[in-house]
Amino acid sequence: MLVNGNWMEDWQPVQAKDEKGGFVRQTSTFRNWVTPDGRPGPTGEGDFAAQSGRYHLYVALICPWASRTLIGRKLKGLEDVISVSVVEPALTKQGWRFGSYPGATADAVNGCTYMHQIYTKADPYISGRATVPVLWDKQKGTIVNNESADILRMLNDGFGTLARHPIDLYPAGKREDIDAFNARIYPVLNNGVYRAGFATTQIAYEEAFNDVFDCLDWVETELEGKQFLFADHPTESDIRLFVTLVRFDVAYHGLFKCNLRRLSDYANLQSFCRRIFDWPGIAETVSFDHIKRGYYSIATLNPTGIVPLGPALDELF
């Protein structure tokens, strides 16, 4: 992580713990918003107006938080408006790295080798982890936002008529339901799998484990008779659910010890995952190779670095 702008190589996935030894996720640092006219968004400062070619997205295909933003970019038809760089899947001693691994890219905007160098370009004295996703402003030479929830929402309406597709990921009549669903699944499922995988005590692990499967059982029931959660198309909530489900059997079931059941044991969840994956453009945002290579490169969880050959990807969903 970065400490006053200096990279500390002794990286640990668990940067903070609660009183039970549970994993606590870092809070995002940059919270500005792109808006159609450059007015301030819900947080941060203004003067980030929507312009084609001005903004750049830094992502990792292993990362569910970053994948939210890739999916939003695809669904809204913003590929020609917002450029993208993809880091390599395996974490190095200096964190995320740009390179030549299949599916990864160089950093064509800033010419950096490591993601932490992007952060110090924005703030030479920053402290914290150099996470993805990051939305970068080429014009100002700074980070707009590094909170995936914010970026996904601004992709929905912040770029106005620059978006080619009219799909609404946050429809007005469903916002209360979407917000409630997002708030419910984040701590117990989206972050719950990490709480299980990075737990440092048995009690913290067991609480997280139970939260994960209680949530999966609940959502399985919620999806009965539905194609999607709140509309006839994917919304924010569907995206947030999908990015965890699509990684479940590949990484969380084994490496994170969330092994009570598999995705394939849930008929509604499995069908839902297939529908999202088959939506035009979504499969392009998923790399099972990056997911496996990335998660199994975490030395604290897998010191040998051996990447499993399974599961059979054609049977996942």
Secondary structure as UniProt FT lines:
FT   STRAND          2..3
FT   TURN            4..5
FT   STRAND          6..7
FT   TURN            19..20
FT   TURN            36..37
FT   TURN            52..54
FT   STRAND          55..59
FT   TURN            61..62
FT   HELIX           64..76
FT   TURN            79..81
FT   STRAND          82..86
FT   TURN            93..94
FT   TURN            102..103
FT   TURN            108..110
FT   HELIX           115..122
FT   TURN            124..125
FT   STRAND          134..137
FT   TURN            138..141
FT   STRAND          142..145
FT   HELIX           148..157
FT   TURN            158..159
FT   HELIX           160..162
FT   HELIX           172..174
FT   HELIX           175..185
FT   HELIX           186..190
FT   HELIX           192..197
FT   HELIX           202..222
FT   TURN            223..225
FT   HELIX           236..247
FT   HELIX           248..252
FT   TURN            253..256
FT   HELIX           263..265
FT   HELIX           267..278
FT   TURN            280..282
FT   HELIX           283..285
FT   HELIX           288..295
FT   TURN            296..297
FT   TURN            299..301
FT   TURN            303..304
FT   HELIX           313..315
//
